[in-house]
Amino acid sequence: MIIQAGFDLELLARPLIVQEERLYPRLVVIGLDAEMQLESIRVVTESFEGSLNPFQDAILEDLDIEGSTYFAIAHAGIWAEDDYFNEQPIHAEAKLLSEAAAREGILMIGHFGIDETGYMSAGPHSYFDQYPSEDDLPSTMTHWVHSRFGQCA
């Protein structure tokens, strides 16, 4: 499975966080290899209370063991839409996690807050190829060239 967009990551994480319209307090990490193929998906904790700090080492160790190049996190709970651009604690903690991962050669490409009604994304939620700021990501759309339906537009 090639992950082409942020919404692919959200779709993978959602069933682990919301089941039968019930929100579970979980933190999920999704690891991808250098070709954006799913490497691993794991529930880091069953009791996420809104802070990433207690789980930073566990996330980084898991990604290193799996050999991931890219990763995303998803957790129960969304942030206030009108405060999106402020440095809320969860965003500041995600930034620290991203920086720590980058020092290990792993790029964080997604941060999702999920609840029963939807999700919030602090990263790309559309196709990665459409984000010019994501120059480090491989092109994920090129495999469609080999499709029996023809070439990409």
Secondary structure as UniProt FT lines:
FT   HELIX           6..17
FT   STRAND          18..19
FT   TURN            20..21
FT   STRAND          22..23
FT   STRAND          27..32
FT   TURN            34..35
FT   STRAND          37..45
FT   HELIX           53..55
FT   HELIX           56..66
FT   STRAND          70..76
FT   HELIX           81..83
FT   TURN            84..85
FT   HELIX           89..103
FT   TURN            104..105
FT   STRAND          107..115
FT   TURN            116..117
FT   STRAND          118..121
FT   HELIX           128..130
FT   TURN            132..133
FT   TURN            135..136
FT   HELIX           142..146
FT   TURN            148..149
//
